[in-house]
Amino acid sequence: MVDSGVNVFRLNMSHGDTVSKQNLYNLVKSLDVSQGKRPAILTDLAGPKIRITNVPNNFSLSKGQSIIITNEKDIEGDQINVTEHIGFTKVSTGAKILINDGRIQLEVVEIISEHSLKCKTLIGGKVELRKGVNFPGITLDVPTLTTDDKKDLIMALESGADWIALSFVRRANDLDHVYKIMDTHGKRLPVMA
């Protein structure tokens, strides 16, 4: 790829463990580049993606079926767990929830608590672990940087990254968290947001 002219490698932090991520940095830094310039490294932080974290085995939803969406760890019966770091305080009845890129659609019928929502299934399908969950038109209470993002950012700074990409930026001061970590480590990189 380098011989064909690639000038930036995007390292996606959404996948892999610490060792595999470090191996990617080492691989890019070890490239033998005849022109003497290695491609840049763009570290793309995963961000606060909301995902299904626990669901009963072989679970499917049918149109009209009721289901509880919760960010609490323990599930009972027909419940779907989602990423813990989100809060549902800005969700109201009638809000739509999309699972697996919109293949499954739910409507909120009751706010049980700031951690749990009762929903009605509009479009059903098989519910699988790690699939994305979206709340269109709602700004949820989610941190800009997750705990894993902070670790990945520090690894990027220590491993020779040239750029940082940050998804789900909502306000200018969301970048302050990134810059604070960079300043603590004595290295300011450009941020693509």
Secondary structure, DSSP 4 states (H G I P E B T S, - for coil): -TTTT--EEEEETTSS-HHHHHHHHHHHHT---TTS-PPEEEEE---S--BEEE--TT-EE-TT-EEEEE-SS---SSEEEE-TT-B-TT--TT-EEEETTTTEEEEEEEE-SSSEEEEEEEE-EE--TT-BEE-TT---B--SS-HHHHHHHHHHHHHT--EEE-----STTHHHHHHHHHHHTT----EE-
